[in-house]
Amino acid sequence: MKNLVLASSSSRRKEILEKLNLKFKVVPSNIDESSYKDLSPEKLVQKLSSSKAREVSKLVEDTIIIAADTVVVNNDKILEKPEDEEEAVEMLKELSGDKHTVMTGLTVYSTLEEKEMTDIAKTQVYLSDISEAKIKKYVDTGEPLGKAGSYAIQGLGSVFVEKIEGSYFTVMGLPIHKLAEKLNDFSINII
């Protein structure tokens, strides 16, 4: 099996790869994401995942690097991680009773071949109408802080998700179906 590296410190991405029984090391990238802010959401996640993979490629040898970047988009606006509880409340009010899109850019890069494959996955997420009292109670748990869009689909935030159209793992930050395709192109088969 070829050496695999996850270019992310995300505990969710790490957990997903572990469940796939892949052996890998974690080598987080430290790119400055602020210089990419003028791109469309689609281009942003792909450019960031590619840049993360290429940054980590300078630190490792003979490796297949997996990098990803995820954004929450509502009405063509990227919803970042909230700065504070007040911003988390505002984001959840904005998403309440509506659908939004979660996009994950995925890059698989071989340092040996200097070959890169980058793709994007999109999932529509429909949230129920959430009362202001429930939003405040949820924000008080602390879970929305540090989460793009101010909710965690794998945590308490799941109670607000009515349905999704697309891959759950895209929302989690690592679209497994796309990852399996890309790894297969590098002769790595998950199954």
JOVEN-V852216 format. One record per residue. N is the residue number from 0. RES is the residue in one letter. PHI is phi in whole degrees, -180 to 180 (* if undefined). NEAR is the number of other C-alpha atoms within 10 Angstrom. D_LAST is the distance of its C-alpha to the last C-alpha in Angstrom with 2 decimals. Layout:
<<N/RES/PHI/NEAR/D_LAST> <N/RES/PHI/NEAR/D_LAST>>
//
This chain:
<<0/M/*/8/12.89> <1/K/-70/13/15.00> <2/N/-69/15/16.95> <3/L/-117/20/15.92> <4/V/-131/23/18.68> <5/L/-97/24/18.97> <6/A/-89/27/22.33> <7/S/-161/23/23.28> <8/S/-98/12/25.06> <9/S/-65/13/23.74> <10/S/-66/8/22.91> <11/R/-68/15/20.87> <12/R/-64/21/18.60> <13/K/-61/18/18.32> <14/E/-62/10/17.53> <15/I/-61/17/14.73> <16/L/-64/16/13.01> <17/E/-62/12/13.82> <18/K/-68/9/12.26> <19/L/-87/12/8.83> <20/N/60/10/9.69> <21/L/-91/16/10.43> <22/K/-94/12/13.70> <23/F/-154/18/16.19> <24/K/-111/14/19.90> <25/V/-103/15/21.83> <26/V/-134/17/24.52> <27/P/-65/17/26.13> <28/S/-89/20/27.98> <29/N/-126/12/31.64> <30/I/-75/14/32.43> <31/D/-86/10/35.40> <32/E/-75/12/34.02> <33/S/-65/7/37.58> <34/S/-77/8/38.13> <35/Y/-107/13/35.61> <36/K/-64/10/37.26> <37/D/-84/9/38.95> <38/L/-83/11/35.81> <39/S/-65/12/34.60> <40/P/-55/21/31.80> <41/E/-63/18/29.30> <42/K/-69/13/30.46> <43/L/-59/21/30.77> <44/V/-66/26/27.17> <45/Q/-71/24/25.96> <46/K/-65/22/28.74> <47/L/-66/22/28.18> <48/S/-64/27/24.45> <49/S/-64/24/25.34> <50/S/-65/20/28.31> <51/K/-63/26/26.42> <52/A/-63/32/23.91> <53/R/-67/23/26.89> <54/E/-64/16/28.90> <55/V/-69/24/26.36> <56/S/-61/23/25.92> <57/K/-75/9/29.53> <58/L/-105/9/28.69> <59/V/-133/14/25.80> <60/E/-129/13/25.18> <61/D/47/14/22.38> <62/T/-139/18/19.87> <63/I/-102/27/17.40> <64/I/-104/28/18.89> <65/I/-112/29/17.53> <66/A/-133/29/20.55> <67/A/-149/31/21.37> <68/D/-145/22/24.57> <69/T/-126/27/25.34> <70/V/-133/26/28.65> <71/V/-105/25/30.28> <72/V/-123/21/32.58> <73/N/-132/17/35.44> <74/N/52/9/38.01> <75/D/64/11/36.90> <76/K/-113/12/37.49> <77/I/-79/17/34.92> <78/L/-99/19/35.17> <79/E/-76/17/34.66> <80/K/-69/19/34.56> <81/P/-67/20/37.95> <82/E/-71/11/40.67> <83/D/-157/14/42.14> <84/E/-63/16/42.43> <85/E/-63/11/44.77> <86/E/-68/17/42.38> <87/A/-62/29/39.55> <88/V/-61/21/41.93> <89/E/-62/16/42.78> <90/M/-63/22/39.17> <91/L/-67/23/38.37> <92/K/-63/16/41.58> <93/E/-65/13/40.51> <94/L/-84/21/37.10> <95/S/-57/20/38.58> <96/G/71/16/38.63> <97/D/-140/14/36.90> <98/K/-109/19/33.60> <99/H/-143/21/32.23> <100/T/-116/21/29.30> <101/V/-110/27/26.70> <102/M/-118/25/25.36> <103/T/-125/29/22.73> <104/G/-88/29/22.74> <105/L/-130/31/19.64> <106/T/-127/29/19.94> <107/V/-119/28/17.66> <108/Y/-131/27/20.11> <109/S/-101/22/20.15> <110/T/-72/19/23.31> <111/L/-70/11/23.23> <112/E/-93/11/23.26> <113/E/50/12/24.90> <114/K/-115/11/22.61> <115/E/-124/16/21.97> <116/M/-129/15/20.04> <117/T/-123/21/21.36> <118/D/-146/20/20.86> <119/I/-137/20/22.07> <120/A/-126/24/21.00> <121/K/-129/21/23.79> <122/T/-134/20/24.17> <123/Q/-88/20/27.52> <124/V/-118/23/28.54> <125/Y/-108/19/31.55> <126/L/-100/21/33.61> <127/S/-72/16/36.30> <128/D/-69/15/39.92> <129/I/-115/16/40.27> <130/S/-67/13/43.76> <131/E/-62/14/45.18> <132/A/-64/9/45.60> <133/K/-69/12/41.90> <134/I/-60/20/40.96> <135/K/-64/16/43.31> <136/K/-63/12/42.09> <137/Y/-66/19/38.46> <138/V/-62/22/39.50> <139/D/-63/13/41.49> <140/T/-72/10/38.31> <141/G/88/15/37.39> <142/E/-60/16/33.83> <143/P/-66/27/34.52> <144/L/-70/20/35.78> <145/G/85/16/33.25> <146/K/-119/18/31.13> <147/A/-58/20/31.26> <148/G/80/26/33.07> <149/S/69/29/34.28> <150/Y/-150/25/31.75> <151/A/-118/20/28.49> <152/I/-65/17/26.33> <153/Q/-91/13/24.57> <154/G/-120/10/28.01> <155/L/-61/13/31.45> <156/G/-60/17/31.32> <157/S/-62/13/28.99> <158/V/-67/13/32.15> <159/F/-95/19/33.36> <160/V/-87/18/30.33> <161/E/-77/14/31.23> <162/K/-165/13/28.23> <163/I/-131/16/25.80> <164/E/-121/11/24.94> <165/G/130/16/21.65> <166/S/-90/18/18.77> <167/Y/-58/19/19.61> <168/F/-72/19/17.45> <169/T/-65/26/19.68> <170/V/-67/25/22.56> <171/M/-73/18/20.98> <172/G/109/22/20.81> <173/L/-152/26/17.22> <174/P/-69/26/15.84> <175/I/-59/20/12.09> <176/H/-61/12/11.87> <177/K/-71/18/13.93> <178/L/-61/21/12.27> <179/A/-61/16/8.84> <180/E/-61/14/11.26> <181/K/-67/22/13.31> <182/L/-63/18/10.95> <183/N/-61/13/9.78> <184/D/-65/12/13.57> <185/F/-104/17/13.90> <186/S/63/11/11.55> <187/I/-116/16/9.00> <188/N/-107/13/5.35> <189/I/-69/13/3.80> <190/I/-126/7/0.00>>
//
